[in-house]
Amino acid sequence: MTGCHSMPCFLLTIFQCYLGLLEKNQTRLFVPPVRLHAQRGKKIVHCRMCHLQFPGEKCMKGYGRCMATTEEACTVGKIFKTDGSFWLTFMGCLKNCANVRNIPWSIYRVSFTCCRGYDLCNENL
C-alpha cells in the first residue's frame, strides 16, 4: 500500500498481514510503531493463542499457546462493527504491542489489549 498513511489504511495492512500469517501457520503479528518499555528482569510468559474466534463460539483456528519473549507481550485483538456489535477476536504473542481502543477501520473498530503480568494473562481480557 504505497502512499497510504492514514490510520484505517495502517490497520488494514496489519489485519491483512495477520491473516496472511495465519495461512502460513505462523504465530506472530508484527506492529512496528510503539514499543513496550523495557524492564530489567522481564521474564518469558506463555500466552493463549487463537487466530480466529467469533462471538459465542470456540476458537476456530490456531488454538494453543505461544511464548512471549522479553520484547513481546500477550495480546487480544477485538474487532467490532461501527454499530458496536462484536465481530471477532484473535489472541497471541505480539512484538512491540500497544494498547489501542476503537481505532476506525472501514466499517469496523479495532482494539488491542496487551499484558505481561503472568502466564495466560490474555485469556480473560
C-alpha positions, 0 to 999 in steps of 0.5 A: 500500500504505497502512499497510504498513511492514514490510520484505517489504511495502517490497520488494514495492512496489519489485519491483512498481514495477520491473516496472511500469517495465519495461512502460513501457520505462523504465530506472530503479528508484527506492529512496528510503531510503539514499543513496550518499555523495557524492564530489567528482569522481564521474564518469558510468559506463555500466552493463549493463542487463537487466530480466529474466534467469533462471538459465542463460539470456540476458537476456530483456528490456531488454538494453543499457546505461544511464548512471549519473549522479553520484547513481546507481550500477550495480546487480544485483538477485538474487532467490532462493527461501527454499530458496536456489535462484536465481530471477532477476536484473535489472541497471541504473542505480539512484538512491540504491542500497544494498547489501542481502543476503537481505532476506525477501520472501514466499517469496523473498530479495532482494539488491542489489549496487551499484558505481561503480568503472568502466564495466560494473562490474555485469556480473560481480557 
